[in-house]
């Protein structure tokens, strides 16, 4: 009986630590978004297609990780948003004109807002995951 209780307690602690680590990683990804979008936007303004492609592909990779995070939580709407943002970021990377790059970047940002409204609580500086 004591062994079973101890085993259950260890499992609960392990799960709590894993969730906290996942949430911390998620927050790191979220905090990387604004600088990444800014880098893409700066590259578009500079008409540096190589930099646009590089930065947009980094952004797409981050959205891929975010989709995986939400898949583990069975939040289908968040997965859909993250995958749509990833695909839009890939479209930014593939586009060759500033107009097409900007249009695709706007699609990325539209996905961000929708997901934030559905899965974020709190105020700037103290956001939490719903």
C-alpha positions as CSV (number, residue, x, y, z in Angstrom):
1,X,0.0,0.0,0.0
2,X,2.8,2.4,0.9
3,X,4.7,1.5,-2.2
4,X,1.6,2.2,-4.4
5,X,1.1,5.5,-2.7
6,X,4.8,6.4,-3.1
7,X,4.7,5.4,-6.8
8,X,1.6,7.5,-7.5
9,X,3.2,10.5,-5.7
10,X,6.4,10.1,-7.8
11,X,4.4,9.9,-11.0
12,X,2.4,13.0,-10.1
13,X,5.5,15.0,-9.3
14,X,7.2,13.8,-12.5
15,X,4.2,14.8,-14.5
16,X,4.0,18.3,-12.9
17,X,7.7,18.9,-13.5
18,X,7.3,17.8,-17.2
19,X,4.4,20.1,-17.7
20,X,6.2,23.0,-16.1
21,X,9.2,22.4,-18.4
22,X,6.9,22.2,-21.4
23,X,5.2,25.5,-20.4
24,X,8.6,27.2,-19.9
25,X,9.7,26.0,-23.4
26,X,6.4,27.2,-24.8
27,X,6.9,30.6,-23.3
28,X,10.4,30.8,-24.8
29,X,8.9,30.1,-28.2
30,X,6.3,32.8,-27.7
31,X,8.8,35.3,-26.6
32,X,10.9,34.6,-29.8
33,X,8.0,35.4,-32.1
34,X,8.0,39.2,-32.0
35,X,11.8,39.4,-32.8
36,X,11.4,36.8,-35.5
37,X,8.5,38.6,-37.2
38,X,10.5,41.8,-36.9
39,X,13.5,40.2,-38.6
40,X,11.2,39.0,-41.4
41,X,9.7,42.4,-41.8
42,X,13.1,44.1,-41.8
43,X,14.3,41.7,-44.5
44,X,11.2,42.4,-46.6
45,X,11.9,46.1,-46.3
46,X,15.5,45.6,-47.3
47,X,14.4,43.5,-50.2
48,X,16.8,40.8,-49.1
49,X,15.1,37.6,-50.3
50,X,17.7,35.4,-48.8
51,X,17.2,36.8,-45.4
52,X,13.4,36.7,-45.8
53,X,13.7,33.0,-46.6
54,X,16.0,32.2,-43.7
55,X,14.1,34.1,-41.1
56,X,10.7,32.9,-42.3
57,X,11.9,29.3,-42.3
58,X,13.0,29.8,-38.7
59,X,9.6,31.1,-37.9
60,X,8.0,28.1,-39.6
61,X,10.1,25.8,-37.5
62,X,9.0,27.5,-34.3
63,X,5.3,27.1,-35.3
64,X,6.0,23.4,-36.0
65,X,7.1,23.1,-32.4
66,X,4.1,25.0,-31.1
67,X,1.8,22.7,-33.1
68,X,3.4,19.7,-31.4
69,X,3.0,21.3,-28.0
70,X,-0.8,21.8,-28.6
71,X,-1.2,18.3,-30.1
72,X,0.0,16.9,-26.7
73,X,-2.8,18.9,-25.1
74,X,-5.4,17.8,-27.6
75,X,-6.3,21.5,-28.5
76,X,-7.2,21.0,-32.1
77,X,-8.0,24.6,-32.7
78,X,-4.5,25.7,-31.5
79,X,-2.9,22.9,-33.6
80,X,-4.8,24.2,-36.7
81,X,-3.7,27.8,-36.0
82,X,-0.1,26.8,-35.5
83,X,0.0,24.7,-38.6
84,X,-1.7,27.5,-40.7
85,X,0.9,30.0,-39.3
86,X,3.7,27.5,-40.2
87,X,2.4,27.1,-43.7
88,X,2.0,30.9,-44.1
89,X,5.6,31.4,-42.9
90,X,6.7,28.8,-45.5
91,X,4.8,30.9,-48.1
92,X,6.7,34.0,-46.9
93,X,10.0,32.1,-47.4
94,X,9.0,31.0,-50.9
95,X,7.7,34.3,-52.0
96,X,9.9,36.5,-54.2
97,X,8.2,39.9,-54.1
98,X,7.7,42.2,-51.1
99,X,4.0,42.3,-51.8
100,X,3.6,38.5,-51.6
101,X,5.9,38.3,-48.6
102,X,4.0,40.9,-46.7
103,X,0.6,39.3,-47.6
104,X,1.8,35.9,-46.3
105,X,3.3,37.5,-43.2
106,X,-0.1,39.1,-42.5
107,X,-1.6,35.6,-42.6
108,X,0.9,34.4,-40.0
109,X,0.0,37.2,-37.7
110,X,-3.7,36.6,-38.1
111,X,-3.2,33.1,-36.8
112,X,-1.3,34.4,-33.8
113,X,-4.2,36.7,-32.7
114,X,-6.8,34.0,-33.0
115,X,-4.9,31.5,-30.9
116,X,-4.0,34.1,-28.3
117,X,-7.6,35.0,-27.8
118,X,-8.5,31.4,-27.3
119,X,-5.5,30.1,-25.3
120,X,-4.0,33.0,-23.4
121,X,-5.1,34.6,-20.1
122,X,-3.6,37.5,-18.2
123,X,-2.0,40.8,-19.2
124,X,1.3,41.7,-20.8
125,X,4.2,40.5,-18.6
126,X,2.1,37.9,-16.9
127,X,0.3,35.9,-19.6
128,X,-0.6,32.3,-18.7
129,X,-1.7,29.4,-20.9
130,X,-5.3,28.4,-20.7
